[in-house]
């Protein structure tokens, strides 16, 4: 079973997303957090279950979709590092992901 670590920037990303949703619908925001935590938690048992993002060929990153979010992570053989969360319709800033994934 893999160890799961949320990076501080990824937690901040999720907090921003949820905060924005909560302004209009606090219940939906709460449901989203629960759904994200459940789906990310599955990576402990199935760390290769995320898809390799098309926009990041040849990198160690994978992503899972928890609509309306994409959660990016990398697996080093023992640990799943959650490195970025964003709205699924946004374009990925590869440089940002590379900087966060160095840890």
matplotlib code that plots the C-alpha trace (Angstrom):
import matplotlib.pyplot as plt

x = [0.0, 1.4, 1.8, -0.2, 1.1, -0.7, 1.7, 1.0, 0.4, -2.1, -4.0, -4.0, -5.3, -8.1, -8.9, -9.2, -11.5, -13.7, -13.8, -15.0, -17.8, -18.8, -19.5, -22.6, -23.2, -21.6, -23.2, -21.8, -18.4, -18.6, -19.6, -16.8, -14.2, -15.6, -15.5, -12.0, -10.7, -12.4, -11.0, -7.5, -7.5, -8.0, -4.5, -3.0, -4.2, -4.1, -1.4, -1.2, -5.0, -4.8, -4.3, -1.2, -2.2, -2.0, -0.4, 2.5, 4.0, 7.1, 6.6, 6.0, 2.7, -0.8, -4.2, -7.6, -10.8, -13.1, -15.4, -15.1, -11.4, -8.4, -6.0, -2.3, 0.1, 3.2, 4.1, 7.7, 7.2, 6.3, 4.6, 1.9, 2.5, -0.5, 1.0, -1.8, -5.5, -7.3, -10.6, -10.9, -11.5, -8.4, -5.2, -2.3, 0.7, 3.4, 6.1, 4.1, 3.6, 7.3, 8.2, 5.8, 6.8, 10.5, 9.8]
y = [0.0, 3.4, 6.3, 9.4, 12.9, 16.1, 18.9, 22.3, 23.9, 21.2, 21.7, 25.5, 24.7, 22.6, 25.2, 27.9, 25.8, 24.8, 28.4, 29.7, 27.0, 27.7, 31.3, 30.2, 26.7, 25.6, 22.2, 21.5, 22.6, 20.2, 17.3, 18.1, 17.9, 14.6, 13.2, 14.4, 12.9, 9.6, 9.4, 10.5, 8.0, 5.1, 6.0, 4.4, 1.0, 1.8, 4.3, 3.6, 4.1, 7.7, 8.5, 10.0, 13.5, 14.0, 17.4, 15.9, 13.1, 11.5, 12.8, 10.8, 12.6, 11.1, 12.7, 11.7, 13.5, 14.4, 16.6, 19.6, 19.0, 17.4, 16.2, 15.7, 13.4, 11.4, 8.0, 7.2, 3.5, 4.0, 7.4, 9.2, 12.9, 15.0, 18.1, 20.1, 20.5, 22.6, 23.0, 20.5, 23.1, 25.1, 24.6, 23.1, 25.2, 22.6, 24.8, 25.0, 21.3, 20.7, 23.0, 21.4, 17.9, 18.2, 17.4]
z = [0.0, -1.0, 1.4, 0.4, 0.8, -0.1, -0.9, 0.6, -2.8, -3.8, -0.5, -1.3, -4.8, -3.4, -0.8, -3.4, -5.6, -2.7, -1.4, -4.7, -4.9, -1.3, -2.0, -3.9, -2.6, 0.7, 0.5, -2.9, -1.7, 1.2, -1.0, -3.4, -0.6, 0.5, -3.0, -3.7, -0.4, -1.2, -4.7, -3.8, -1.0, -3.5, -4.8, -1.7, -3.0, -6.8, -7.4, -11.1, -11.6, -12.8, -16.4, -17.9, -18.9, -22.7, -22.2, -20.1, -22.3, -20.9, -17.4, -14.2, -13.6, -13.6, -13.0, -11.7, -12.5, -9.7, -11.6, -11.7, -10.6, -12.0, -9.3, -10.4, -8.7, -9.1, -7.6, -6.7, -6.0, -2.3, -2.0, -3.9, -3.9, -4.7, -6.4, -8.0, -8.2, -10.7, -12.5, -15.2, -18.0, -17.2, -19.1, -17.2, -16.5, -17.0, -15.4, -12.2, -12.0, -12.6, -9.8, -7.4, -8.3, -7.3, -3.6]

ax = plt.figure().add_subplot(projection="3d")
ax.plot(x, y, z, "-o")
ax.set_aspect("equal")
plt.show()
